[in-house]
Amino acid sequence: MGRRDISTNLKKLQDAKRQETLEKIQHAIDEILEDDDIVTKKKLLELTGLSSATFSKPHVLDLLKKNKVCQFRETVKYEKSNDTSEVEQLQKLIINLEKKNALLMSKLQDKDIKISLLREKNEKLENDYSMILGKLHLILKRIDMLDIDIGIDLDEI
């Protein structure tokens, strides 16, 4: 028995879904790399909300391979020719890690500043909201005292 051809609309829908999935994964990869972190399948699963099976699909594997992440990540290989070269490699590694640590601390400080600014803005907005709410209350009370009909039953508010 022969296979039926898939309709063009269904093919377009499938392609659109594939593209949406790839964009979601690429966005998650970019976000992880932006935080100077290692891209793992577990982190991608958490960020994207996609199933584990999705990461076995050929189009997703191509994207992972293109980005050189997950199982396609390039690993650092150390030569163990003698003790001095190993010590030098470890010293370079320590220096690189210290640079990364300084960068992360800087980013953390930037985020703390942003959080502080957002808290101040939120506090100002809450104060403004309270002020407006108080003024509205006074206006409604005055309307009620003057017995003006504004089309709203103030006793039900």
C-alpha positions as CSV (number, residue, x, y, z in Angstrom):
1,M,0.0,0.0,0.0
2,G,1.5,3.4,-1.0
3,R,2.1,6.3,1.3
4,R,-0.2,9.3,1.1
5,D,1.4,12.7,0.4
6,I,1.1,15.3,3.1
7,S,-0.8,18.4,2.1
8,T,1.0,21.6,1.5
9,N,-0.7,23.4,4.3
10,L,0.3,20.6,6.8
11,K,3.9,20.8,5.5
12,K,3.8,24.6,6.0
13,L,2.5,24.2,9.5
14,Q,5.1,21.6,10.4
15,D,7.9,23.8,9.0
16,A,6.5,26.8,11.0
17,K,6.5,24.6,14.2
18,R,10.1,23.4,13.5
19,Q,11.2,27.0,13.0
20,E,9.5,28.1,16.2
21,T,11.2,25.3,18.1
22,L,14.6,26.2,16.6
23,E,14.1,29.9,17.5
24,K,13.1,28.9,21.0
25,I,16.2,26.7,21.4
26,Q,18.5,29.4,19.8
27,H,17.2,32.0,22.2
28,A,17.8,29.7,25.2
29,I,21.4,29.0,23.9
30,D,22.1,32.7,23.5
31,E,20.7,33.4,27.0
32,I,22.9,30.7,28.6
33,L,26.0,31.9,26.7
34,E,25.3,35.5,27.6
35,D,25.5,34.4,31.3
36,D,28.9,32.9,30.4
37,D,27.6,29.5,31.3
38,I,28.0,26.1,29.7
39,V,25.1,25.1,27.5
40,T,23.7,21.7,28.6
41,K,20.7,19.7,27.5
42,K,19.3,20.0,31.0
43,K,19.5,23.8,31.0
44,L,17.9,23.9,27.5
45,L,15.1,21.6,28.7
46,E,14.5,23.9,31.6
47,L,14.5,27.1,29.6
48,T,12.6,26.0,26.6
49,G,10.0,23.7,28.2
50,L,10.5,21.3,25.3
51,S,10.6,17.5,25.7
52,S,13.7,15.5,25.8
53,A,12.7,13.7,22.6
54,T,12.7,17.1,20.7
55,F,16.4,17.3,21.2
56,S,16.9,14.0,19.3
57,K,15.2,15.4,16.1
58,P,17.6,16.0,13.2
59,H,16.9,19.7,12.8
60,V,17.5,20.3,16.5
61,L,20.7,18.3,16.4
62,D,21.9,20.3,13.4
63,L,21.3,23.5,15.5
64,L,23.2,22.1,18.5
65,K,26.0,21.1,16.2
66,K,26.1,24.5,14.5
67,N,26.3,26.2,17.9
68,K,28.8,23.6,19.2
69,V,26.9,23.0,22.4
70,C,25.7,20.0,24.4
71,Q,27.2,16.8,23.0
72,F,28.9,18.8,20.2
73,R,30.8,21.1,22.6
74,E,34.5,21.3,22.0
75,T,36.4,19.9,24.9
76,V,39.7,21.3,26.2
77,K,42.4,18.7,26.1
78,Y,45.5,19.0,28.2
79,E,48.8,17.5,27.3
80,K,50.5,15.6,30.0
81,S,54.0,15.7,28.6
82,N,55.7,16.9,31.8
83,D,55.0,18.5,35.1
84,T,56.0,22.0,34.2
85,S,53.6,22.3,31.2
86,E,50.8,20.9,33.3
87,V,51.5,23.5,36.0
88,E,51.6,26.2,33.3
89,Q,48.3,25.0,31.9
90,L,46.7,25.0,35.4
91,Q,48.0,28.6,36.0
92,K,46.5,29.7,32.7
93,L,43.2,28.0,33.7
94,I,43.3,29.7,37.0
95,I,43.9,33.1,35.4
96,N,41.0,32.5,32.9
97,L,38.7,31.4,35.8
98,E,39.6,34.5,37.8
99,K,38.8,36.7,34.7
100,K,35.5,34.9,34.3
101,N,34.8,35.4,38.1
102,A,35.5,39.1,37.9
103,L,33.2,39.4,34.8
104,L,30.4,37.5,36.6
105,M,30.9,39.7,39.8
106,S,30.6,42.8,37.6
107,K,27.4,41.4,36.0
108,L,26.1,40.6,39.4
109,Q,26.8,44.1,40.6
110,D,25.1,45.5,37.5
111,K,22.0,43.4,38.2
112,D,22.0,44.5,41.8
113,I,22.0,48.1,40.7
114,K,19.1,47.4,38.3
115,I,17.1,45.7,41.1
116,S,17.7,48.7,43.3
117,L,16.5,51.1,40.7
118,L,13.4,49.0,40.0
119,R,12.6,48.8,43.7
120,E,12.8,52.6,43.9
121,K,10.6,53.0,40.9
122,N,8.1,50.5,42.3
123,E,8.0,52.3,45.6
124,K,7.4,55.6,43.8
125,L,4.6,54.1,41.7
126,E,3.0,52.6,44.9
127,N,3.1,56.0,46.5
128,D,1.6,57.7,43.5
129,Y,-1.1,55.0,43.4
130,S,-1.9,55.6,47.1
131,M,-2.1,59.3,46.5
132,I,-4.4,58.9,43.5
133,L,-6.6,56.4,45.4
134,G,-6.9,58.9,48.3
135,K,-7.8,61.7,46.0
136,L,-10.4,59.5,44.2
137,H,-11.9,58.6,47.6
138,L,-12.2,62.3,48.5
139,I,-13.8,63.1,45.2
140,L,-16.3,60.3,45.5
141,K,-17.1,61.4,49.1
142,R,-17.7,65.0,48.0
143,I,-19.9,63.8,45.1
144,D,-21.9,61.8,47.6
145,M,-22.2,64.7,50.0
146,L,-23.4,67.0,47.2
147,D,-25.9,64.3,46.2
148,I,-24.7,64.5,42.5
149,D,-25.8,61.6,40.3
150,I,-22.9,60.4,38.2
151,G,-24.6,57.1,37.2
152,I,-22.6,55.0,39.6
153,D,-24.0,53.6,42.8
154,L,-21.3,54.6,45.3
155,D,-22.8,52.4,48.0
156,E,-21.9,49.3,45.9
157,I,-18.2,50.3,45.5
